[in-house]
């Protein structure tokens, strides 16, 4: 097990904290935005090449690869939550 997993999870948590700055339309609320951590882990395992890097301790590059997945997780959770709100007739201001 590499320390890279901890780095990736922390990057996902960092982006999850930014979720408080946008209107709460996330699927499952602010906890639903926690999907950012799963996205960060997924993208980091796939980019730049599938698998866990062998470098220990991890460098900055390992942390950077978590960003696209964290953002994708937040966007997916937000869009799905907004879609569910519209379908149920919920209007948030």
N, CA, C and O atoms as CSV, one atom per row, in Angstrom:
chain,resi,resn,atom,element,x,y,z
A,1,UNK,N,N,0.862,-1.179,0.000
A,1,UNK,CA,C,0.000,0.000,0.000
A,1,UNK,C,C,0.902,1.234,0.000
A,1,UNK,O,O,1.895,1.305,0.724
A,2,UNK,N,N,0.542,2.154,-0.795
A,2,UNK,CA,C,1.345,3.356,-0.948
A,2,UNK,C,C,0.689,4.526,-0.222
A,2,UNK,O,O,-0.528,4.549,-0.042
A,3,UNK,N,N,1.479,5.466,0.180
A,3,UNK,CA,C,0.970,6.677,0.822
A,3,UNK,C,C,0.204,7.530,-0.189
A,3,UNK,O,O,-0.474,8.488,0.180
A,4,UNK,N,N,0.322,7.168,-1.466
A,4,UNK,CA,C,-0.388,7.901,-2.517
A,4,UNK,C,C,-1.892,7.907,-2.268
A,4,UNK,O,O,-2.557,8.901,-2.565
A,5,UNK,N,N,-2.441,6.824,-1.731
A,5,UNK,CA,C,-3.878,6.786,-1.458
A,5,UNK,C,C,-4.281,7.881,-0.479
A,5,UNK,O,O,-5.329,8.506,-0.639
A,6,UNK,N,N,-3.455,8.114,0.525
A,6,UNK,CA,C,-3.749,9.173,1.493
A,6,UNK,C,C,-3.676,10.545,0.821
A,6,UNK,O,O,-4.502,11.418,1.090
A,7,UNK,N,N,-2.699,10.726,-0.039
A,7,UNK,CA,C,-2.567,12.002,-0.756
A,7,UNK,C,C,-3.798,12.234,-1.635
A,7,UNK,O,O,-4.342,13.338,-1.660
A,8,UNK,N,N,-4.236,11.204,-2.351
A,8,UNK,CA,C,-5.397,11.336,-3.231
A,8,UNK,C,C,-6.657,11.626,-2.432
A,8,UNK,O,O,-7.464,12.465,-2.833
A,9,UNK,N,N,-6.834,10.953,-1.325
A,9,UNK,CA,C,-8.026,11.182,-0.494
A,9,UNK,C,C,-8.015,12.598,0.080
A,9,UNK,O,O,-9.065,13.235,0.157
A,10,UNK,N,N,-6.871,13.091,0.477
A,10,UNK,CA,C,-6.782,14.448,1.009
A,10,UNK,C,C,-7.089,15.492,-0.071
A,10,UNK,O,O,-7.684,16.529,0.220
A,11,UNK,N,N,-6.686,15.221,-1.303
A,11,UNK,CA,C,-7.029,16.141,-2.391
A,11,UNK,C,C,-8.542,16.144,-2.615
A,11,UNK,O,O,-9.136,17.201,-2.831
A,12,UNK,N,N,-9.160,14.974,-2.565
A,12,UNK,CA,C,-10.611,14.903,-2.691
A,12,UNK,C,C,-11.303,15.642,-1.562
A,12,UNK,O,O,-12.291,16.338,-1.793
A,13,UNK,N,N,-10.800,15.501,-0.344
A,13,UNK,CA,C,-11.372,16.231,0.798
A,13,UNK,C,C,-11.205,17.736,0.641
A,13,UNK,O,O,-12.095,18.505,1.005
A,14,UNK,N,N,-10.078,18.151,0.107
A,14,UNK,CA,C,-9.852,19.580,-0.095
A,14,UNK,C,C,-10.883,20.157,-1.065
A,14,UNK,O,O,-11.427,21.235,-0.829
A,15,UNK,N,N,-11.144,19.448,-2.135
A,15,UNK,CA,C,-12.143,19.938,-3.089
A,15,UNK,C,C,-13.545,19.828,-2.524
A,15,UNK,O,O,-14.407,20.642,-2.856
A,16,UNK,N,N,-13.791,18.840,-1.678
A,16,UNK,CA,C,-15.098,18.696,-1.032
A,16,UNK,C,C,-15.381,19.929,-0.175
A,16,UNK,O,O,-16.527,20.372,-0.097
A,17,UNK,N,N,-14.366,20.482,0.461
A,17,UNK,CA,C,-14.571,21.662,1.291
A,17,UNK,C,C,-15.007,22.866,0.464
A,17,UNK,O,O,-15.671,23.758,0.992
A,18,UNK,N,N,-14.659,22.915,-0.791
A,18,UNK,CA,C,-15.106,24.015,-1.647
A,18,UNK,C,C,-16.600,23.931,-1.954
A,18,UNK,O,O,-17.185,24.900,-2.438
A,19,UNK,N,N,-17.218,22.792,-1.680
A,19,UNK,CA,C,-18.637,22.609,-1.972
A,19,UNK,C,C,-19.514,23.545,-1.146
A,19,UNK,O,O,-20.658,23.800,-1.524
A,20,UNK,N,N,-19.013,24.057,-0.042
A,20,UNK,CA,C,-19.821,24.979,0.765
A,20,UNK,C,C,-19.940,26.348,0.104
A,20,UNK,O,O,-20.741,27.173,0.546
A,21,UNK,N,N,-19.173,26.603,-0.930
A,21,UNK,CA,C,-19.194,27.896,-1.594
A,21,UNK,C,C,-20.223,27.992,-2.717
A,21,UNK,O,O,-20.435,29.071,-3.269
A,22,UNK,N,N,-20.857,26.884,-3.058
A,22,UNK,CA,C,-21.859,26.881,-4.123
A,22,UNK,C,C,-23.218,26.517,-3.524
A,22,UNK,O,O,-23.273,25.928,-2.444
A,23,UNK,N,N,-24.318,26.858,-4.207
A,23,UNK,CA,C,-25.640,26.496,-3.675
A,23,UNK,C,C,-25.756,24.989,-3.467
A,23,UNK,O,O,-25.226,24.201,-4.250
A,24,UNK,N,N,-26.450,24.602,-2.410
A,24,UNK,CA,C,-26.541,23.186,-2.044
A,24,UNK,C,C,-27.577,22.472,-2.892
A,24,UNK,O,O,-28.739,22.344,-2.507
A,25,UNK,N,N,-27.139,22.011,-4.048
A,25,UNK,CA,C,-27.980,21.195,-4.922
A,25,UNK,C,C,-27.350,19.830,-5.136
A,25,UNK,O,O,-27.729,19.093,-6.046
A,26,UNK,N,N,-26.385,19.503,-4.288
A,26,UNK,CA,C,-25.714,18.217,-4.411
A,26,UNK,C,C,-26.664,17.098,-4.046
A,26,UNK,O,O,-27.505,17.246,-3.160
A,27,UNK,N,N,-26.525,15.980,-4.733
A,27,UNK,CA,C,-27.319,14.803,-4.419
A,27,UNK,C,C,-26.911,14.332,-3.028
A,27,UNK,O,O,-25.755,13.970,-2.812
A,28,UNK,N,N,-27.843,14.334,-2.092
A,28,UNK,CA,C,-27.538,13.962,-0.717
A,28,UNK,C,C,-27.008,15.112,0.113
A,28,UNK,O,O,-26.508,14.899,1.217
A,29,UNK,N,N,-27.109,16.330,-0.402
A,29,UNK,CA,C,-26.630,17.488,0.349
A,29,UNK,C,C,-25.118,17.587,0.332
A,29,UNK,O,O,-24.452,17.059,-0.559
A,30,UNK,N,N,-24.595,18.266,1.324
A,30,UNK,CA,C,-23.152,18.477,1.373
A,30,UNK,C,C,-22.412,17.157,1.558
A,30,UNK,O,O,-21.269,17.025,1.122
A,31,UNK,N,N,-23.043,16.188,2.192
A,31,UNK,CA,C,-22.418,14.874,2.336
A,31,UNK,C,C,-22.378,14.166,0.980
A,31,UNK,O,O,-21.461,13.389,0.716
A,32,UNK,N,N,-23.364,14.428,0.120
A,32,UNK,CA,C,-23.355,13.865,-1.220
A,32,UNK,C,C,-22.190,14.383,-2.052
A,32,UNK,O,O,-21.733,13.721,-2.984
A,33,UNK,N,N,-21.715,15.579,-1.703
A,33,UNK,CA,C,-20.562,16.133,-2.408
A,33,UNK,C,C,-19.285,15.373,-2.058
A,33,UNK,O,O,-18.248,15.569,-2.693
A,34,UNK,N,N,-19.360,14.515,-1.059
A,34,UNK,CA,C,-18.225,13.706,-0.652
A,34,UNK,C,C,-17.805,12.739,-1.759
A,34,UNK,O,O,-16.775,12.073,-1.660
A,35,UNK,N,N,-18.617,12.675,-2.812
A,35,UNK,CA,C,-18.279,11.869,-3.990
A,35,UNK,C,C,-16.956,12.353,-4.587
A,35,UNK,O,O,-16.311,11.631,-5.348
A,36,UNK,N,N,-16.560,13.570,-4.240
A,36,UNK,CA,C,-15.288,14.104,-4.729
A,36,UNK,C,C,-14.123,13.213,-4.322
A,36,UNK,O,O,-13.159,13.074,-5.076
A,37,UNK,N,N,-14.198,12.613,-3.151
A,37,UNK,CA,C,-13.111,11.744,-2.700
A,37,UNK,C,C,-13.035,10.498,-3.576
A,37,UNK,O,O,-11.948,10.079,-3.974
A,38,UNK,N,N,-14.187,9.910,-3.876
A,38,UNK,CA,C,-14.205,8.735,-4.744
A,38,UNK,C,C,-13.695,9.080,-6.137
A,38,UNK,O,O,-12.959,8.304,-6.746
A,39,UNK,N,N,-14.089,10.242,-6.634
A,39,UNK,CA,C,-13.608,10.675,-7.941
A,39,UNK,C,C,-12.109,10.903,-7.954
A,39,UNK,O,O,-11.429,10.561,-8.922
A,40,UNK,N,N,-11.596,11.482,-6.875
A,40,UNK,CA,C,-10.150,11.717,-6.792
A,40,UNK,C,C,-9.392,10.396,-6.776
A,40,UNK,O,O,-8.364,10.261,-7.440
A,41,UNK,N,N,-9.888,9.431,-6.027
A,41,UNK,CA,C,-9.229,8.126,-5.982
A,41,UNK,C,C,-9.291,7.427,-7.342
A,41,UNK,O,O,-8.314,6.826,-7.786
A,42,UNK,N,N,-10.447,7.514,-7.993
A,42,UNK,CA,C,-10.612,6.845,-9.291
A,42,UNK,C,C,-9.694,7.440,-10.348
A,42,UNK,O,O,-9.009,6.712,-11.067
A,43,UNK,N,N,-9.682,8.776,-10.441
A,43,UNK,CA,C,-8.847,9.379,-11.486
A,43,UNK,C,C,-7.367,9.172,-11.208
A,43,UNK,O,O,-6.576,9.024,-12.140
A,44,UNK,N,N,-6.988,9.161,-9.951
A,44,UNK,CA,C,-5.583,8.970,-9.621
A,44,UNK,C,C,-5.105,7.560,-9.934
A,44,UNK,O,O,-3.950,7.355,-10.306
A,45,UNK,N,N,-5.997,6.595,-9.782
A,45,UNK,CA,C,-5.616,5.223,-10.122
A,45,UNK,C,C,-5.508,5.021,-11.633
A,45,UNK,O,O,-4.769,4.153,-12.096
A,46,UNK,N,N,-6.243,5.822,-12.394
A,46,UNK,CA,C,-6.249,5.656,-13.848
A,46,UNK,C,C,-5.257,6.550,-14.579
A,46,UNK,O,O,-4.793,6.194,-15.662
A,47,UNK,N,N,-4.920,7.713,-14.003
A,47,UNK,CA,C,-4.048,8.667,-14.674
A,47,UNK,C,C,-2.694,8.711,-13.998
A,47,UNK,O,O,-2.655,8.505,-12.785
A,48,UNK,N,N,-1.638,8.946,-14.632
A,48,UNK,CA,C,-1.385,8.979,-16.053
A,48,UNK,C,C,-1.307,7.579,-16.646
A,48,UNK,O,O,-1.414,7.410,-17.860
A,49,UNK,N,N,-1.122,6.585,-15.798
A,49,UNK,CA,C,-1.171,5.188,-16.237
A,49,UNK,C,C,-1.845,4.405,-15.116
A,49,UNK,O,O,-1.651,4.718,-13.941
A,50,UNK,N,N,-2.629,3.399,-15.461
A,50,UNK,CA,C,-3.362,2.653,-14.433
A,50,UNK,C,C,-2.435,2.014,-13.395
A,50,UNK,O,O,-1.380,1.471,-13.720
A,51,UNK,N,N,-2.865,2.101,-12.148
A,51,UNK,CA,C,-2.108,1.467,-11.075
A,51,UNK,C,C,-1.611,2.456,-10.048
A,51,UNK,O,O,-1.812,3.665,-10.166
A,52,UNK,N,N,-0.965,1.919,-9.048
A,52,UNK,CA,C,-0.405,2.715,-7.958
A,52,UNK,C,C,1.053,3.024,-8.282
A,52,UNK,O,O,1.815,2.120,-8.625
A,53,UNK,N,N,1.447,4.297,-8.177
A,53,UNK,CA,C,2.838,4.635,-8.480
A,53,UNK,C,C,3.797,4.007,-7.464
A,53,UNK,O,O,3.443,3.805,-6.303
A,54,UNK,N,N,4.987,3.709,-7.909
A,54,UNK,CA,C,5.970,3.057,-7.049
A,54,UNK,C,C,6.804,4.054,-6.248
A,54,UNK,O,O,7.488,3.670,-5.300
A,55,UNK,N,N,6.749,5.334,-6.626
A,55,UNK,CA,C,7.534,6.333,-5.920
A,55,UNK,C,C,6.996,6.509,-4.507
A,55,UNK,O,O,5.794,6.685,-4.306
A,56,UNK,N,N,7.882,6.461,-3.545
A,56,UNK,CA,C,7.479,6.672,-2.164
A,56,UNK,C,C,8.582,7.459,-1.489
A,56,UNK,O,O,9.693,6.937,-1.392
A,57,UNK,N,N,8.371,8.627,-1.032
A,57,UNK,CA,C,7.102,9.321,-0.882
A,57,UNK,C,C,6.623,9.893,-2.211
A,57,UNK,O,O,7.421,10.169,-3.106
A,58,UNK,N,N,5.288,10.070,-2.327
A,58,UNK,CA,C,4.741,10.584,-3.579
A,58,UNK,C,C,5.130,12.044,-3.786
A,58,UNK,O,O,5.369,12.786,-2.834
A,59,UNK,N,N,5.185,12.425,-5.035
A,59,UNK,CA,C,5.514,13.800,-5.368
A,59,UNK,C,C,4.267,14.615,-5.636
A,59,UNK,O,O,3.144,14.159,-5.422
A,60,UNK,N,N,4.484,15.812,-6.103
A,60,UNK,CA,C,3.372,16.715,-6.405
A,60,UNK,C,C,2.535,16.166,-7.554
A,60,UNK,O,O,1.324,16.383,-7.591
A,61,UNK,N,N,3.152,15.469,-8.479
A,61,UNK,CA,C,2.426,14.932,-9.634
A,61,UNK,C,C,1.310,13.991,-9.203
A,61,UNK,O,O,0.235,13.994,-9.803
A,62,UNK,N,N,1.549,13.189,-8.173
A,62,UNK,CA,C,0.507,12.284,-7.699
A,62,UNK,C,C,-0.694,13.053,-7.156
A,62,UNK,O,O,-1.836,12.625,-7.322
A,63,UNK,N,N,-0.439,14.169,-6.517
A,63,UNK,CA,C,-1.538,14.983,-5.993
A,63,UNK,C,C,-2.314,15.654,-7.120
A,63,UNK,O,O,-3.535,15.788,-7.038
A,64,UNK,N,N,-1.621,16.070,-8.160
A,64,UNK,CA,C,-2.267,16.761,-9.283
A,64,UNK,C,C,-3.245,15.846,-10.003
A,64,UNK,O,O,-4.291,16.309,-10.459
A,65,UNK,N,N,-2.933,14.561,-10.117
A,65,UNK,CA,C,-3.798,13.644,-10.855
A,65,UNK,C,C,-5.129,13.407,-10.153
A,65,UNK,O,O,-6.041,12.845,-10.759
A,66,UNK,N,N,-5.268,13.813,-8.906
A,66,UNK,CA,C,-6.528,13.649,-8.186
A,66,UNK,C,C,-7.519,14.760,-8.509
A,66,UNK,O,O,-8.718,14.595,-8.289
A,67,UNK,N,N,-7.045,15.873,-9.019
A,67,UNK,CA,C,-7.909,17.042,-9.239
A,67,UNK,C,C,-9.014,16.784,-10.268
A,67,UNK,O,O,-10.167,17.108,-9.979
A,68,UNK,N,N,-8.736,16.223,-11.449
A,68,UNK,CA,C,-9.834,16.017,-12.409
A,68,UNK,C,C,-10.945,15.126,-11.870
A,68,UNK,O,O,-12.120,15.385,-12.127
A,69,UNK,N,N,-10.596,14.092,-11.136
A,69,UNK,CA,C,-11.611,13.200,-10.589
A,69,UNK,C,C,-12.427,13.851,-9.497
A,69,UNK,O,O,-13.636,13.633,-9.409
A,70,UNK,N,N,-11.778,14.655,-8.657
A,70,UNK,CA,C,-12.495,15.364,-7.596
A,70,UNK,C,C,-13.508,16.336,-8.195
A,70,UNK,O,O,-14.649,16.414,-7.739
A,71,UNK,N,N,-13.086,17.068,-9.207
A,71,UNK,CA,C,-14.001,18.014,-9.859
A,71,UNK,C,C,-15.120,17.275,-10.569
A,71,UNK,O,O,-16.276,17.693,-10.504
A,72,UNK,N,N,-14.795,16.184,-11.245
A,72,UNK,CA,C,-15.825,15.400,-11.937
A,72,UNK,C,C,-16.839,14.826,-10.947
A,72,UNK,O,O,-18.036,14.804,-11.234
A,73,UNK,N,N,-16.377,14.368,-9.796
A,73,UNK,CA,C,-17.291,13.855,-8.777
A,73,UNK,C,C,-18.219,14.929,-8.253
A,73,UNK,O,O,-19.410,14.681,-8.065
A,74,UNK,N,N,-17.690,16.122,-8.012
A,74,UNK,CA,C,-18.522,17.231,-7.544
A,74,UNK,C,C,-19.545,17.639,-8.599
A,74,UNK,O,O,-20.714,17.862,-8.285
A,75,UNK,N,N,-19.103,17.735,-9.840
A,75,UNK,CA,C,-20.014,18.133,-10.921
A,75,UNK,C,C,-21.113,17.096,-11.109
A,75,UNK,O,O,-22.278,17.458,-11.270
A,76,UNK,N,N,-20.763,15.819,-11.090
A,76,UNK,CA,C,-21.767,14.764,-11.261
A,76,UNK,C,C,-22.788,14.780,-10.133
A,76,UNK,O,O,-23.988,14.657,-10.380
A,77,UNK,N,N,-22.323,14.931,-8.902
A,77,UNK,CA,C,-23.233,14.972,-7.758
A,77,UNK,C,C,-24.136,16.193,-7.825
A,77,UNK,O,O,-25.321,16.107,-7.505
A,78,UNK,N,N,-23.584,17.336,-8.241
A,78,UNK,CA,C,-24.353,18.570,-8.337
A,78,UNK,C,C,-25.411,18.476,-9.437
A,78,UNK,O,O,-26.569,18.831,-9.218
A,79,UNK,N,N,-25.016,18.002,-10.611
A,79,UNK,CA,C,-25.964,17.912,-11.718
A,79,UNK,C,C,-27.086,16.928,-11.429
A,79,UNK,O,O,-28.244,17.192,-11.753
A,80,UNK,N,N,-26.750,15.793,-10.821
A,80,UNK,CA,C,-27.782,14.816,-10.496
A,80,UNK,C,C,-28.716,15.360,-9.416
A,80,UNK,O,O,-29.929,15.163,-9.492
A,81,UNK,N,N,-28.170,16.034,-8.426
A,81,UNK,CA,C,-29.002,16.635,-7.380
A,81,UNK,C,C,-29.913,17.720,-7.925
A,81,UNK,O,O,-31.077,17.800,-7.533
A,82,UNK,N,N,-29.406,18.557,-8.823
A,82,UNK,CA,C,-30.228,19.600,-9.434
A,82,UNK,C,C,-31.327,18.980,-10.296
A,82,UNK,O,O,-32.454,19.475,-10.323
A,83,UNK,N,N,-30.998,17.906,-10.992
A,83,UNK,CA,C,-31.996,17.206,-11.808
A,83,UNK,C,C,-33.104,16.632,-10.930
A,83,UNK,O,O,-34.283,16.745,-11.265
A,84,UNK,N,N,-32.733,16.023,-9.819
A,84,UNK,CA,C,-33.742,15.460,-8.908
A,84,UNK,C,C,-34.615,16.558,-8.302
A,84,UNK,O,O,-35.822,16.375,-8.143
A,85,UNK,N,N,-34.012,17.693,-7.966
A,85,UNK,CA,C,-34.800,18.804,-7.431
A,85,UNK,C,C,-35.827,19.284,-8.448
A,85,UNK,O,O,-36.988,19.508,-8.106
A,86,UNK,N,N,-35.398,19.441,-9.699
A,86,UNK,CA,C,-36.335,19.887,-10.740
A,86,UNK,C,C,-37.446,18.867,-10.952
A,86,UNK,O,O,-38.607,19.239,-11.125
A,87,UNK,N,N,-37.097,17.583,-10.941
A,87,UNK,CA,C,-38.084,16.525,-11.159
A,87,UNK,C,C,-39.119,16.490,-10.030
A,87,UNK,O,O,-40.278,16.147,-10.265
A,88,UNK,N,N,-38.710,16.840,-8.815
A,88,UNK,CA,C,-39.623,16.826,-7.672
A,88,UNK,C,C,-40.294,18.178,-7.453
A,88,UNK,O,O,-41.105,18.323,-6.538
A,89,UNK,N,N,-39.970,19.156,-8.273
A,89,UNK,CA,C,-40.573,20.472,-8.163
A,89,UNK,C,C,-40.004,21.317,-7.023
A,89,UNK,O,O,-40.649,22.268,-6.582
A,90,UNK,N,N,-38.834,20.990,-6.554
A,90,UNK,CA,C,-38.204,21.745,-5.468
A,90,UNK,C,C,-37.471,22.935,-6.066
A,90,UNK,O,O,-36.655,22.783,-6.975
A,91,UNK,N,N,-37.768,24.119,-5.547
A,91,UNK,CA,C,-37.120,25.335,-6.016
A,91,UNK,C,C,-36.228,25.855,-4.892
A,91,UNK,O,O,-36.704,26.150,-3.795
A,92,UNK,N,N,-34.949,25.963,-5.169
A,92,UNK,CA,C,-34.013,26.492,-4.176
A,92,UNK,C,C,-33.522,27.838,-4.670
A,92,UNK,O,O,-33.218,28.010,-5.850
A,93,UNK,N,N,-33.450,28.772,-3.770
A,93,UNK,CA,C,-32.989,30.112,-4.158
A,93,UNK,C,C,-31.620,30.395,-3.630
A,93,UNK,O,O,-31.080,31.477,-3.863
